[in-house]
Amino acid sequence: MATVDVRLARLSDAEAIRTIYNHFVENTTSTFDMVPRSLEQQEAWLSARSGALAVIVAVDADDTVMGFASLSPYKDRPAYRTSVENSVYVAPGLERRGVGRTLMTTLIEVATEHGYHAMMARISEARESSVGLHRSVGFELVGIEKEVGRKFNQWLDVAVMQKLL
């Protein structure tokens, strides 16, 4: 396991976050985004996030970003305001070193501290490692959305997982 610290993301982390995220945009079904982000778009995304919905990063002893995570509103209607959706991305090559688990544990603490009741994850069903990570921190599978996405010329199912806080 790598030595991992977690801190709030800074605007100066935008390029590292963008590099990690764009890898997943271009090479995987982890995100249904299909166009890589520009640095300006990544900076705007970071700047728009604060409080419970801020971005956190996992860093090594040299403060190099190893992964990032965030909470987002689950749905836009008022009755959903006590639920959040999480996103977690670990830099390629750093999987299975405790980075994702450290980020998830911190996100759960942040969501709990801010009074959220439910934390949701929507995971491309092909991402077994992400499903396993979520299970390891107490998420349960609550449904499968069949063929709701299309990327790389294939229909994609989405596993919906939930943790009550």
Secondary structure, 3 states (H helix, E strand, C coil): CCCCEEEECCHHHHHHHHHHHHHHHHHCCCCCCCCCCCHHHHHHHHHCCCHHHCEEEEECCCCCEEEEEEEEECCCCHHHCCEEEEEEEECCCCCCCCHHHHHHHHHHHHHHHCCCCEEEEEEECCCHHHHHHHHHCCCEEEEEEEEEEEECCEEEEEEEEEEEC
